[in-house]
């Protein structure tokens, strides 16, 4: 298993968490997404996958949900 942690800014509620989780779990090889919501701040997002993830794909998925990801 591989684990990747990114910081996502702009999430404020459980709806935000669901939107980001939905986009990330759609990526190939992702098995689990865990988000520690810090409403209105920077929230750590841990992505567990069966293979290494392309950082640009992770950023694109978060942006598709309407938020910004940083390493």
PQR file of N, CA, C, O and H, with PARSE charges and radii, in Angstrom:
ATOM      1  N   UNK A   1       0.835  -1.193   0.000 -0.4000 1.5000
ATOM      2  CA  UNK A   1       0.000   0.000   0.000 -0.0000 2.0000
ATOM      3  C   UNK A   1       0.877   1.253   0.000  0.5500 1.7000
ATOM      4  O   UNK A   1       1.961   1.280   0.584 -0.5500 1.4000
ATOM      5  N   UNK A   2       0.383   2.263  -0.659 -0.4000 1.5000
ATOM      6  CA  UNK A   2       1.058   3.556  -0.701 -0.0000 2.0000
ATOM      7  C   UNK A   2       0.178   4.574   0.001  0.5500 1.7000
ATOM      8  O   UNK A   2      -1.049   4.497  -0.059 -0.5500 1.4000
ATOM      9  H   UNK A   2      -0.497   2.241  -1.133  0.4000 1.0000
ATOM     10  N   UNK A   3       0.801   5.512   0.657 -0.4000 1.5000
ATOM     11  CA  UNK A   3       0.058   6.573   1.323 -0.0000 2.0000
ATOM     12  C   UNK A   3       0.617   7.920   0.879  0.5500 1.7000
ATOM     13  O   UNK A   3       1.825   8.155   0.912 -0.5500 1.4000
ATOM     14  H   UNK A   3       1.798   5.575   0.706  0.4000 1.0000
ATOM     15  N   UNK A   4      -0.290   8.791   0.466 -0.4000 1.5000
ATOM     16  CA  UNK A   4       0.081  10.126   0.019 -0.0000 2.0000
ATOM     17  C   UNK A   4      -0.714  11.124   0.840  0.5500 1.7000
ATOM     18  O   UNK A   4      -1.920  10.952   1.016 -0.5500 1.4000
ATOM     19  H   UNK A   4      -1.271   8.600   0.439  0.4000 1.0000
ATOM     20  N   UNK A   5      -0.068  12.160   1.344 -0.4000 1.5000
ATOM     21  CA  UNK A   5      -0.780  13.190   2.078 -0.0000 2.0000
ATOM     22  C   UNK A   5      -0.612  14.519   1.363  0.5500 1.7000
ATOM     23  O   UNK A   5       0.501  14.932   1.038 -0.5500 1.4000
ATOM     24  H   UNK A   5       0.912  12.300   1.201  0.4000 1.0000
ATOM     25  N   UNK A   6      -1.733  15.179   1.124 -0.4000 1.5000
ATOM     26  CA  UNK A   6      -1.729  16.513   0.528 -0.0000 2.0000
ATOM     27  C   UNK A   6      -2.526  17.431   1.440  0.5500 1.7000
ATOM     28  O   UNK A   6      -3.317  16.971   2.264 -0.5500 1.4000
ATOM     29  H   UNK A   6      -2.637  14.844   1.388  0.4000 1.0000
ATOM     30  N   UNK A   7      -2.314  18.715   1.288 -0.4000 1.5000
ATOM     31  CA  UNK A   7      -3.076  19.701   2.037 -0.0000 2.0000
ATOM     32  C   UNK A   7      -4.066  20.345   1.081  0.5500 1.7000
ATOM     33  O   UNK A   7      -3.698  20.804   0.000 -0.5500 1.4000
ATOM     34  H   UNK A   7      -1.672  19.089   0.618  0.4000 1.0000
ATOM     35  N   UNK A   8      -5.335  20.372   1.495 -0.4000 1.5000
ATOM     36  CA  UNK A   8      -6.376  20.966   0.669 -0.0000 2.0000
ATOM     37  C   UNK A   8      -6.919  22.182   1.393  0.5500 1.7000
ATOM     38  O   UNK A   8      -7.290  22.105   2.564 -0.5500 1.4000
ATOM     39  H   UNK A   8      -5.634  19.999   2.373  0.4000 1.0000
ATOM     40  N   UNK A   9      -6.966  23.313   0.686 -0.4000 1.5000
ATOM     41  CA  UNK A   9      -7.493  24.528   1.300 -0.0000 2.0000
ATOM     42  C   UNK A   9      -8.865  24.844   0.730  0.5500 1.7000
ATOM     43  O   UNK A   9      -9.165  24.530  -0.422 -0.5500 1.4000
ATOM     44  H   UNK A   9      -6.665  23.375  -0.266  0.4000 1.0000
ATOM     45  N   UNK A  10      -9.696  25.473   1.557 -0.4000 1.5000
ATOM     46  CA  UNK A  10     -10.998  25.948   1.112 -0.0000 2.0000
ATOM     47  C   UNK A  10     -12.181  25.110   1.540  0.5500 1.7000
ATOM     48  O   UNK A  10     -13.322  25.535   1.358 -0.5500 1.4000
ATOM     49  H   UNK A  10      -9.452  25.728   2.493  0.4000 1.0000
ATOM     50  N   UNK A  11     -11.955  23.933   2.102 -0.4000 1.5000
ATOM     51  CA  UNK A  11     -13.090  23.114   2.549 -0.0000 2.0000
ATOM     52  C   UNK A  11     -13.641  23.673   3.851  0.5500 1.7000
ATOM     53  O   UNK A  11     -12.887  24.080   4.735 -0.5500 1.4000
ATOM     54  H   UNK A  11     -11.028  23.587   2.250  0.4000 1.0000
ATOM     55  N   UNK A  12     -14.979  23.688   3.960 -0.4000 1.5000
ATOM     56  CA  UNK A  12     -15.595  24.256   5.158 -0.0000 2.0000
ATOM     57  C   UNK A  12     -16.586  23.329   5.855  0.5500 1.7000
ATOM     58  O   UNK A  12     -16.974  23.594   6.992 -0.5500 1.4000
ATOM     59  H   UNK A  12     -15.592  23.358   3.242  0.4000 1.0000
ATOM     60  N   UNK A  13     -17.008  22.231   5.184 -0.4000 1.5000
ATOM     61  CA  UNK A  13     -18.063  21.399   5.762 -0.0000 2.0000
ATOM     62  C   UNK A  13     -17.976  19.969   5.241  0.5500 1.7000
ATOM     63  O   UNK A  13     -17.107  19.642   4.432 -0.5500 1.4000
ATOM     64  H   UNK A  13     -16.692  22.017   4.260  0.4000 1.0000
ATOM     65  N   UNK A  14     -18.881  19.129   5.711 -0.4000 1.5000
ATOM     66  CA  UNK A  14     -18.910  17.734   5.288 -0.0000 2.0000
ATOM     67  C   UNK A  14     -19.231  17.590   3.807  0.5500 1.7000
ATOM     68  O   UNK A  14     -18.786  16.629   3.178 -0.5500 1.4000
ATOM     69  H   UNK A  14     -19.587  19.394   6.368  0.4000 1.0000
ATOM     70  N   UNK A  15     -19.987  18.513   3.236 -0.4000 1.5000
ATOM     71  CA  UNK A  15     -20.253  18.470   1.787 -0.0000 2.0000
ATOM     72  C   UNK A  15     -18.935  18.611   1.025  0.5500 1.7000
ATOM     73  O   UNK A  15     -18.709  17.921   0.031 -0.5500 1.4000
ATOM     74  H   UNK A  15     -20.349  19.293   3.747  0.4000 1.0000
ATOM     75  N   UNK A  16     -18.077  19.498   1.490 -0.4000 1.5000
ATOM     76  CA  UNK A  16     -16.763  19.683   0.866 -0.0000 2.0000
ATOM     77  C   UNK A  16     -15.956  18.395   0.949  0.5500 1.7000
ATOM     78  O   UNK A  16     -15.330  17.980  -0.027 -0.5500 1.4000
ATOM     79  H   UNK A  16     -18.260  20.059   2.297  0.4000 1.0000
ATOM     80  N   UNK A  17     -15.976  17.772   2.108 -0.4000 1.5000
ATOM     81  CA  UNK A  17     -15.247  16.522   2.325 -0.0000 2.0000
ATOM     82  C   UNK A  17     -15.750  15.455   1.358  0.5500 1.7000
ATOM     83  O   UNK A  17     -14.954  14.744   0.745 -0.5500 1.4000
ATOM     84  H   UNK A  17     -16.485  18.108   2.900  0.4000 1.0000
ATOM     85  N   UNK A  18     -17.069  15.342   1.221 -0.4000 1.5000
ATOM     86  CA  UNK A  18     -17.635  14.341   0.314 -0.0000 2.0000
ATOM     87  C   UNK A  18     -17.232  14.614  -1.130  0.5500 1.7000
ATOM     88  O   UNK A  18     -16.914  13.680  -1.866 -0.5500 1.4000
ATOM     89  H   UNK A  18     -17.716  15.920   1.719  0.4000 1.0000
ATOM     90  N   UNK A  19     -17.240  15.878  -1.547 -0.4000 1.5000
ATOM     91  CA  UNK A  19     -16.886  16.226  -2.931 -0.0000 2.0000
ATOM     92  C   UNK A  19     -15.437  15.848  -3.233  0.5500 1.7000
ATOM     93  O   UNK A  19     -15.153  15.262  -4.277 -0.5500 1.4000
ATOM     94  H   UNK A  19     -17.498  16.636  -0.949  0.4000 1.0000
ATOM     95  N   UNK A  20     -14.525  16.180  -2.329 -0.4000 1.5000
ATOM     96  CA  UNK A  20     -13.108  15.857  -2.529 -0.0000 2.0000
ATOM     97  C   UNK A  20     -12.902  14.343  -2.482  0.5500 1.7000
ATOM     98  O   UNK A  20     -12.165  13.791  -3.298 -0.5500 1.4000
ATOM     99  H   UNK A  20     -14.755  16.656  -1.481  0.4000 1.0000
ATOM    100  N   UNK A  21     -13.547  13.679  -1.535 -0.4000 1.5000
ATOM    101  CA  UNK A  21     -13.425  12.218  -1.421 -0.0000 2.0000
ATOM    102  C   UNK A  21     -13.919  11.542  -2.695  0.5500 1.7000
ATOM    103  O   UNK A  21     -13.279  10.612  -3.188 -0.5500 1.4000
ATOM    104  H   UNK A  21     -14.146  14.129  -0.872  0.4000 1.0000
ATOM    105  N   UNK A  22     -15.040  11.994  -3.230 -0.4000 1.5000
ATOM    106  CA  UNK A  22     -15.601  11.402  -4.447 -0.0000 2.0000
ATOM    107  C   UNK A  22     -14.636  11.525  -5.628  0.5500 1.7000
ATOM    108  O   UNK A  22     -14.432  10.561  -6.366 -0.5500 1.4000
ATOM    109  H   UNK A  22     -15.560  12.749  -2.830  0.4000 1.0000
ATOM    110  N   UNK A  23     -14.050  12.694  -5.804 -0.4000 1.5000
ATOM    111  CA  UNK A  23     -13.116  12.894  -6.919 -0.0000 2.0000
ATOM    112  C   UNK A  23     -11.848  12.061  -6.748  0.5500 1.7000
ATOM    113  O   UNK A  23     -11.349  11.486  -7.715 -0.5500 1.4000
ATOM    114  H   UNK A  23     -14.215  13.477  -5.204  0.4000 1.0000
ATOM    115  N   UNK A  24     -11.328  11.994  -5.531 -0.4000 1.5000
ATOM    116  CA  UNK A  24     -10.088  11.248  -5.305 -0.0000 2.0000
ATOM    117  C   UNK A  24     -10.300   9.741  -5.423  0.5500 1.7000
ATOM    118  O   UNK A  24      -9.440   9.040  -5.955 -0.5500 1.4000
ATOM    119  H   UNK A  24     -11.733  12.461  -4.745  0.4000 1.0000
ATOM    120  N   UNK A  25     -11.430   9.235  -4.937 -0.4000 1.5000
ATOM    121  CA  UNK A  25     -11.664   7.791  -5.026 -0.0000 2.0000
ATOM    122  C   UNK A  25     -11.923   7.357  -6.465  0.5500 1.7000
ATOM    123  O   UNK A  25     -11.860   6.165  -6.766 -0.5500 1.4000
ATOM    124  H   UNK A  25     -12.129   9.805  -4.505  0.4000 1.0000
ATOM    125  N   UNK A  26     -12.211   8.291  -7.349 -0.4000 1.5000
ATOM    126  CA  UNK A  26     -12.392   7.960  -8.764 -0.0000 2.0000
ATOM    127  C   UNK A  26     -11.054   7.697  -9.463  0.5500 1.7000
ATOM    128  O   UNK A  26     -11.029   7.131 -10.556 -0.5500 1.4000
ATOM    129  H   UNK A  26     -12.262   9.260  -7.105  0.4000 1.0000
ATOM    130  N   UNK A  27      -9.949   8.103  -8.841 -0.4000 1.5000
ATOM    131  CA  UNK A  27      -8.628   7.850  -9.428 -0.0000 2.0000
ATOM    132  C   UNK A  27      -8.311   6.357  -9.367  0.5500 1.7000
ATOM    133  O   UNK A  27      -8.670   5.674  -8.408 -0.5500 1.4000
ATOM    134  H   UNK A  27      -9.970   8.562  -7.953  0.4000 1.0000
ATOM    135  N   UNK A  28      -7.640   5.866 -10.396 -0.4000 1.5000
ATOM    136  CA  UNK A  28      -7.216   4.468 -10.412 -0.0000 2.0000
ATOM    137  C   UNK A  28      -6.331   4.173  -9.209  0.5500 1.7000
ATOM    138  O   UNK A  28      -5.490   4.991  -8.833 -0.5500 1.4000
ATOM    139  H   UNK A  28      -7.349   6.421 -11.175  0.4000 1.0000
ATOM    140  N   UNK A  29      -6.518   3.029  -8.620 -0.4000 1.5000
ATOM    141  CA  UNK A  29      -5.688   2.492  -7.537 -0.0000 2.0000
ATOM    142  C   UNK A  29      -5.975   3.078  -6.157  0.5500 1.7000
ATOM    143  O   UNK A  29      -5.409   2.599  -5.175 -0.5500 1.4000
ATOM    144  H   UNK A  29      -7.200   2.365  -8.925  0.4000 1.0000
ATOM    145  N   UNK A  30      -6.842   4.108  -6.040 -0.4000 1.5000
ATOM    146  CA  UNK A  30      -7.138   4.681  -4.722 -0.0000 2.0000
ATOM    147  C   UNK A  30      -8.081   3.741  -3.972  0.5500 1.7000
ATOM    148  O   UNK A  30      -9.122   3.341  -4.494 -0.5500 1.4000
ATOM    149  H   UNK A  30      -7.302   4.498  -6.838  0.4000 1.0000
ATOM    150  N   UNK A  31      -7.701   3.395  -2.739 -0.4000 1.5000
ATOM    151  CA  UNK A  31      -8.501   2.481  -1.931 -0.0000 2.0000
ATOM    152  C   UNK A  31      -9.173   3.169  -0.750  0.5500 1.7000
ATOM    153  O   UNK A  31     -10.186   2.685  -0.246 -0.5500 1.4000
ATOM    154  H   UNK A  31      -6.855   3.719  -2.315  0.4000 1.0000
ATOM    155  N   UNK A  32      -8.616   4.301  -0.302 -0.4000 1.5000
ATOM    156  CA  UNK A  32      -9.187   4.993   0.855 -0.0000 2.0000
ATOM    157  C   UNK A  32      -8.747   6.447   0.847  0.5500 1.7000
ATOM    158  O   UNK A  32      -7.627   6.774   0.454 -0.5500 1.4000
ATOM    159  H   UNK A  32      -7.793   4.694  -0.712  0.4000 1.0000
ATOM    160  N   UNK A  33      -9.670   7.329   1.299 -0.4000 1.5000
ATOM    161  CA  UNK A  33      -9.364   8.747   1.457 -0.0000 2.0000
ATOM    162  C   UNK A  33      -9.786   9.152   2.858  0.5500 1.7000
ATOM    163  O   UNK A  33     -10.928   8.919   3.255 -0.5500 1.4000
ATOM    164  H   UNK A  33     -10.579   7.063   1.618  0.4000 1.0000
ATOM    165  N   UNK A  34      -8.870   9.758   3.615 -0.4000 1.5000
ATOM    166  CA  UNK A  34      -9.169  10.224   4.967 -0.0000 2.0000
ATOM    167  C   UNK A  34      -8.874  11.714   5.023  0.5500 1.7000
ATOM    168  O   UNK A  34      -7.776  12.153   4.682 -0.5500 1.4000
ATOM    169  H   UNK A  34      -7.942   9.947   3.292  0.4000 1.0000
ATOM    170  N   UNK A  35      -9.868  12.490   5.459 -0.4000 1.5000
ATOM    171  CA  UNK A  35      -9.714  13.945   5.512 -0.0000 2.0000
ATOM    172  C   UNK A  35      -9.905  14.424   6.943  0.5500 1.7000
ATOM    173  O   UNK A  35     -10.903  14.101   7.588 -0.5500 1.4000
ATOM    174  H   UNK A  35     -10.760  12.133   5.735  0.4000 1.0000
ATOM    175  N   UNK A  36      -8.943  15.198   7.433 -0.4000 1.5000
ATOM    176  CA  UNK A  36      -9.028  15.828   8.754 -0.0000 2.0000
ATOM    177  C   UNK A  36      -9.457  17.274   8.509  0.5500 1.7000
ATOM    178  O   UNK A  36      -8.619  18.158   8.328 -0.5500 1.4000
ATOM    179  H   UNK A  36      -8.133  15.460   6.909  0.4000 1.0000
ATOM    180  N   UNK A  37     -10.778  17.506   8.506 -0.4000 1.5000
ATOM    181  CA  UNK A  37     -11.328  18.814   8.147 -0.0000 2.0000
ATOM    182  C   UNK A  37     -10.968  19.898   9.155  0.5500 1.7000
ATOM    183  O   UNK A  37     -11.235  19.773  10.350 -0.5500 1.4000
ATOM    184  H   UNK A  37     -11.458  16.788   8.652  0.4000 1.0000
ATOM    185  N   UNK A  38     -10.355  20.964   8.646 -0.4000 1.5000
ATOM    186  CA  UNK A  38     -10.093  22.186   9.409 -0.0000 2.0000
ATOM    187  C   UNK A  38     -10.878  23.270   8.676  0.5500 1.7000
ATOM    188  O   UNK A  38     -10.356  23.928   7.777 -0.5500 1.4000
ATOM    189  H   UNK A  38     -10.137  21.066   7.675  0.4000 1.0000
ATOM    190  N   UNK A  39     -12.130  23.446   9.068 -0.4000 1.5000
ATOM    191  CA  UNK A  39     -13.059  24.309   8.345 -0.0000 2.0000
ATOM    192  C   UNK A  39     -12.468  25.686   8.069  0.5500 1.7000
ATOM    193  O   UNK A  39     -12.060  26.399   8.986 -0.5500 1.4000
ATOM    194  H   UNK A  39     -12.554  22.911   9.799  0.4000 1.0000
ATOM    195  N   UNK A  40     -12.431  26.045   6.793 -0.4000 1.5000
ATOM    196  CA  UNK A  40     -11.940  27.350   6.382 -0.0000 2.0000
ATOM    197  C   UNK A  40     -10.428  27.459   6.343  0.5500 1.7000
ATOM    198  O   UNK A  40      -9.890  28.496   5.956 -0.5500 1.4000
ATOM    199  H   UNK A  40     -12.763  25.466   6.048  0.4000 1.0000
ATOM    200  N   UNK A  41      -9.748  26.412   6.736 -0.4000 1.5000
ATOM    201  CA  UNK A  41      -8.284  26.443   6.747 -0.0000 2.0000
ATOM    202  C   UNK A  41      -7.708  25.383   5.827  0.5500 1.7000
ATOM    203  O   UNK A  41      -8.322  25.000   4.831 -0.5500 1.4000
ATOM    204  H   UNK A  41     -10.186  25.570   7.050  0.4000 1.0000
ATOM    205  N   UNK A  42      -6.520  24.919   6.179 -0.4000 1.5000
ATOM    206  CA  UNK A  42      -5.856  23.882   5.405 -0.0000 2.0000
ATOM    207  C   UNK A  42      -6.118  22.529   6.054  0.5500 1.7000
ATOM    208  O   UNK A  42      -5.823  22.332   7.233 -0.5500 1.4000
ATOM    209  H   UNK A  42      -6.021  25.230   6.988  0.4000 1.0000
ATOM    210  N   UNK A  43      -6.671  21.601   5.285 -0.4000 1.5000
ATOM    211  CA  UNK A  43      -7.025  20.285   5.807 -0.0000 2.0000
ATOM    212  C   UNK A  43      -6.110  19.217   5.222  0.5500 1.7000
ATOM    213  O   UNK A  43      -5.968  19.126   4.003 -0.5500 1.4000
ATOM    214  H   UNK A  43      -6.911  21.761   4.327  0.4000 1.0000
ATOM    215  N   UNK A  44      -5.481  18.399   6.086 -0.4000 1.5000
ATOM    216  CA  UNK A  44      -4.670  17.307   5.575 -0.0000 2.0000
ATOM    217  C   UNK A  44      -5.565  16.195   5.014  0.5500 1.7000
ATOM    218  O   UNK A  44      -6.557  15.806   5.630 -0.5500 1.4000
ATOM    219  H   UNK A  44      -5.596  18.473   7.076  0.4000 1.0000
ATOM    220  N   UNK A  45      -5.191  15.700   3.841 -0.4000 1.5000
ATOM    221  CA  UNK A  45      -5.930  14.629   3.173 -0.0000 2.0000
ATOM    222  C   UNK A  45      -4.947  13.488   2.932  0.5500 1.7000
ATOM    223  O   UNK A  45      -3.933  13.666   2.257 -0.5500 1.4000
ATOM    224  H   UNK A  45      -4.385  16.017   3.341  0.4000 1.0000
ATOM    225  N   UNK A  46      -5.250  12.326   3.483 -0.4000 1.5000
ATOM    226  CA  UNK A  46      -4.409  11.153   3.299 -0.0000 2.0000
ATOM    227  C   UNK A  46      -5.100  10.213   2.318  0.5500 1.7000
ATOM    228  O   UNK A  46      -6.253   9.826   2.504 -0.5500 1.4000
ATOM    229  H   UNK A  46      -6.074  12.181   4.031  0.4000 1.0000
ATOM    230  N   UNK A  47      -4.360   9.859   1.270 -0.4000 1.5000
ATOM    231  CA  UNK A  47      -4.891   9.008   0.214 -0.0000 2.0000
ATOM    232  C   UNK A  47      -4.109   7.703   0.237  0.5500 1.7000
ATOM    233  O   UNK A  47      -2.885   7.702   0.105 -0.5500 1.4000
ATOM    234  H   UNK A  47      -3.423  10.173   1.120  0.4000 1.0000
ATOM    235  N   UNK A  48      -4.818   6.595   0.405 -0.4000 1.5000
ATOM    236  CA  UNK A  48      -4.194   5.277   0.384 -0.0000 2.0000
ATOM    237  C   UNK A  48      -4.471   4.659  -0.979  0.5500 1.7000
ATOM    238  O   UNK A  48      -5.597   4.697  -1.476 -0.5500 1.4000
ATOM    239  H   UNK A  48      -5.812   6.596   0.512  0.4000 1.0000
ATOM    240  N   UNK A  49      -3.436   4.094  -1.573 -0.4000 1.5000
ATOM    241  CA  UNK A  49      -3.585   3.521  -2.911 -0.0000 2.0000
ATOM    242  C   UNK A  49      -2.761   2.248  -3.035  0.5500 1.7000
ATOM    243  O   UNK A  49      -1.825   2.011  -2.272 -0.5500 1.4000
ATOM    244  H   UNK A  49      -2.521   4.064  -1.170  0.4000 1.0000
ATOM    245  N   UNK A  50      -3.137   1.438  -4.016 -0.4000 1.5000
ATOM    246  CA  UNK A  50      -2.432   0.180  -4.238 -0.0000 2.0000
ATOM    247  C   UNK A  50      -1.201   0.359  -5.126  0.5500 1.7000
ATOM    248  O   UNK A  50      -0.409  -0.568  -5.294 -0.5500 1.4000
ATOM    249  H   UNK A  50      -3.898   1.630  -4.636  0.4000 1.0000
ATOM    250  N   UNK A  51      -1.046   1.559  -5.695 -0.4000 1.5000
ATOM    251  CA  UNK A  51       0.119   1.892  -6.524 -0.0000 2.0000
ATOM    252  C   UNK A  51       0.431   3.371  -6.323  0.5500 1.7000
ATOM    253  O   UNK A  51      -0.445   4.129  -5.908 -0.5500 1.4000
ATOM    254  H   UNK A  51      -1.690   2.312  -5.558  0.4000 1.0000
ATOM    255  N   UNK A  52       1.659   3.795  -6.608 -0.4000 1.5000
ATOM    256  CA  UNK A  52       1.982   5.224  -6.471 -0.0000 2.0000
ATOM    257  C   UNK A  52       1.062   6.081  -7.337  0.5500 1.7000
ATOM    258  O   UNK A  52       0.696   5.700  -8.449 -0.5500 1.4000
ATOM    259  H   UNK A  52       2.371   3.179  -6.945  0.4000 1.0000
ATOM    260  N   UNK A  53       0.698   7.247  -6.802 -0.4000 1.5000
ATOM    261  CA  UNK A  53      -0.196   8.159  -7.514 -0.0000 2.0000
ATOM    262  C   UNK A  53       0.585   9.260  -8.200  0.5500 1.7000
ATOM    263  O   UNK A  53       1.626   9.701  -7.711 -0.5500 1.4000
ATOM    264  H   UNK A  53       0.996   7.557  -5.899  0.4000 1.0000
ATOM    265  N   UNK A  54       0.077   9.697  -9.330 -0.4000 1.5000
ATOM    266  CA  UNK A  54       0.645  10.829 -10.057 -0.0000 2.0000
ATOM    267  C   UNK A  54       0.206  12.107  -9.337  0.5500 1.7000
ATOM    268  O   UNK A  54      -0.992  12.382  -9.273 -0.5500 1.4000
ATOM    269  H   UNK A  54      -0.769   9.339  -9.727  0.4000 1.0000
ATOM    270  N   UNK A  55       1.138  12.891  -8.797 -0.4000 1.5000
ATOM    271  CA  UNK A  55       0.763  14.107  -8.075 -0.0000 2.0000
ATOM    272  C   UNK A  55      -0.123  15.052  -8.893  0.5500 1.7000
ATOM    273  O   UNK A  55      -1.009  15.702  -8.339 -0.5500 1.4000
ATOM    274  H   UNK A  55       2.111  12.667  -8.850  0.4000 1.0000
ATOM    275  N   UNK A  56       0.109  15.130 -10.198 -0.4000 1.5000
ATOM    276  CA  UNK A  56      -0.716  16.031 -11.012 -0.0000 2.0000
ATOM    277  C   UNK A  56      -2.146  15.511 -11.111  0.5500 1.7000
ATOM    278  O   UNK A  56      -3.077  16.311 -11.209 -0.5500 1.4000
ATOM    279  H   UNK A  56       0.829  14.602 -10.648  0.4000 1.0000
ATOM    280  N   UNK A  57      -2.346  14.200 -11.089 -0.4000 1.5000
ATOM    281  CA  UNK A  57      -3.695  13.627 -11.112 -0.0000 2.0000
ATOM    282  C   UNK A  57      -4.421  13.920  -9.803  0.5500 1.7000
ATOM    283  O   UNK A  57      -5.620  14.197  -9.798 -0.5500 1.4000
ATOM    284  H   UNK A  57      -1.590  13.550 -11.009  0.4000 1.0000
ATOM    285  N   UNK A  58      -3.684  13.856  -8.689 -0.4000 1.5000
ATOM    286  CA  UNK A  58      -4.274  14.170  -7.387 -0.0000 2.0000
ATOM    287  C   UNK A  58      -4.702  15.634  -7.360  0.5500 1.7000
ATOM    288  O   UNK A  58      -5.818  15.948  -6.946 -0.5500 1.4000
ATOM    289  H   UNK A  58      -2.710  13.630  -8.693  0.4000 1.0000
ATOM    290  N   UNK A  59      -3.819  16.532  -7.799 -0.4000 1.5000
ATOM    291  CA  UNK A  59      -4.165  17.964  -7.832 -0.0000 2.0000
ATOM    292  C   UNK A  59      -5.368  18.214  -8.728  0.5500 1.7000
ATOM    293  O   UNK A  59      -6.261  18.981  -8.369 -0.5500 1.4000
ATOM    294  H   UNK A  59      -2.912  16.277  -8.135  0.4000 1.0000
ATOM    295  N   UNK A  60      -5.398  17.577  -9.885 -0.4000 1.5000
ATOM    296  CA  UNK A  60      -6.508  17.762 -10.827 -0.0000 2.0000
ATOM    297  C   UNK A  60      -7.830  17.291 -10.224  0.5500 1.7000
ATOM    298  O   UNK A  60      -8.863  17.932 -10.420 -0.5500 1.4000
ATOM    299  H   UNK A  60      -4.673  16.953 -10.177  0.4000 1.0000
ATOM    300  N   UNK A  61      -7.803  16.177  -9.494 -0.4000 1.5000
ATOM    301  CA  UNK A  61      -9.021  15.661  -8.865 -0.0000 2.0000
ATOM    302  C   UNK A  61      -9.530  16.630  -7.804  0.5500 1.7000
ATOM    303  O   UNK A  61     -10.731  16.887  -7.719 -0.5500 1.4000
ATOM    304  H   UNK A  61      -6.964  15.657  -9.336  0.4000 1.0000
ATOM    305  N   UNK A  62      -8.624  17.163  -6.999 -0.4000 1.5000
ATOM    306  CA  UNK A  62      -9.023  18.129  -5.966 -0.0000 2.0000
ATOM    307  C   UNK A  62      -9.571  19.399  -6.614  0.5500 1.7000
ATOM    308  O   UNK A  62     -10.567  19.953  -6.149 -0.5500 1.4000
ATOM    309  H   UNK A  62      -7.649  16.954  -7.068  0.4000 1.0000
ATOM    310  N   UNK A  63      -8.927  19.858  -7.680 -0.4000 1.5000
ATOM    311  CA  UNK A  63      -9.394  21.056  -8.379 -0.0000 2.0000
ATOM    312  C   UNK A  63     -10.754  20.820  -9.031  0.5500 1.7000
ATOM    313  O   UNK A  63     -11.580  21.731  -9.091 -0.5500 1.4000
ATOM    314  H   UNK A  63      -8.118  19.408  -8.057  0.4000 1.0000
ATOM    315  N   UNK A  64     -10.992  19.602  -9.518 -0.4000 1.5000
ATOM    316  CA  UNK A  64     -12.302  19.265 -10.114 -0.0000 2.0000
ATOM    317  C   UNK A  64     -13.398  19.403  -9.066  0.5500 1.7000
ATOM    318  O   UNK A  64     -14.531  19.760  -9.389 -0.5500 1.4000
ATOM    319  H   UNK A  64     -10.322  18.861  -9.469  0.4000 1.0000
ATOM    320  N   UNK A  65     -13.061  19.120  -7.810 -0.4000 1.5000
ATOM    321  CA  UNK A  65     -14.030  19.257  -6.711 -0.0000 2.0000
ATOM    322  C   UNK A  65     -14.194  20.721  -6.293  0.5500 1.7000
ATOM    323  O   UNK A  65     -15.106  21.052  -5.535 -0.5500 1.4000
ATOM    324  H   UNK A  65     -12.141  18.830  -7.548  0.4000 1.0000
ATOM    325  N   UNK A  66     -13.312  21.596  -6.786 -0.4000 1.5000
ATOM    326  CA  UNK A  66     -13.439  23.025  -6.499 -0.0000 2.0000
ATOM    327  C   UNK A  66     -12.504  23.554  -5.439  0.5500 1.7000
ATOM    328  O   UNK A  66     -12.746  24.625  -4.881 -0.5500 1.4000
ATOM    329  H   UNK A  66     -12.571  21.327  -7.402  0.4000 1.0000
ATOM    330  N   UNK A  67     -11.434  22.823  -5.147 -0.4000 1.5000
ATOM    331  CA  UNK A  67     -10.514  23.225  -4.086 -0.0000 2.0000
ATOM    332  C   UNK A  67      -9.080  23.223  -4.592  0.5500 1.7000
ATOM    333  O   UNK A  67      -8.822  22.869  -5.742 -0.5500 1.4000
ATOM    334  H   UNK A  67     -11.237  21.954  -5.601  0.4000 1.0000
ATOM    335  N   UNK A  68      -8.151  23.617  -3.737 -0.4000 1.5000
ATOM    336  CA  UNK A  68      -6.755  23.696  -4.115 -0.0000 2.0000
ATOM    337  C   UNK A  68      -5.942  22.748  -3.240  0.5500 1.7000
ATOM    338  O   UNK A  68      -6.089  22.731  -2.018 -0.5500 1.4000
ATOM    339  H   UNK A  68      -8.360  23.904  -2.803  0.4000 1.0000
ATOM    340  N   UNK A  69      -5.074  21.953  -3.890 -0.4000 1.5000
ATOM    341  CA  UNK A  69      -4.207  21.029  -3.159 -0.0000 2.0000
ATOM    342  C   UNK A  69      -2.760  21.469  -3.271  0.5500 1.7000
ATOM    343  O   UNK A  69      -2.308  21.923  -4.322 -0.5500 1.4000
ATOM    344  H   UNK A  69      -4.955  21.967  -4.882  0.4000 1.0000
ATOM    345  N   UNK A  70      -2.047  21.326  -2.171 -0.4000 1.5000
ATOM    346  CA  UNK A  70      -0.610  21.560  -2.148 -0.0000 2.0000
ATOM    347  C   UNK A  70       0.043  20.333  -1.545  0.5500 1.7000
ATOM    348  O   UNK A  70      -0.597  19.581  -0.809 -0.5500 1.4000
ATOM    349  H   UNK A  70      -2.414  20.958  -1.317  0.4000 1.0000
ATOM    350  N   UNK A  71       1.297  20.128  -1.849 -0.4000 1.5000
ATOM    351  CA  UNK A  71       2.009  18.951  -1.333 -0.0000 2.0000
ATOM    352  C   UNK A  71       2.222  19.066   0.151  0.5500 1.7000
ATOM    353  O   UNK A  71       2.805  18.170   0.762 -0.5500 1.4000
ATOM    354  H   UNK A  71       1.817  20.738  -2.446  0.4000 1.0000
TER
END
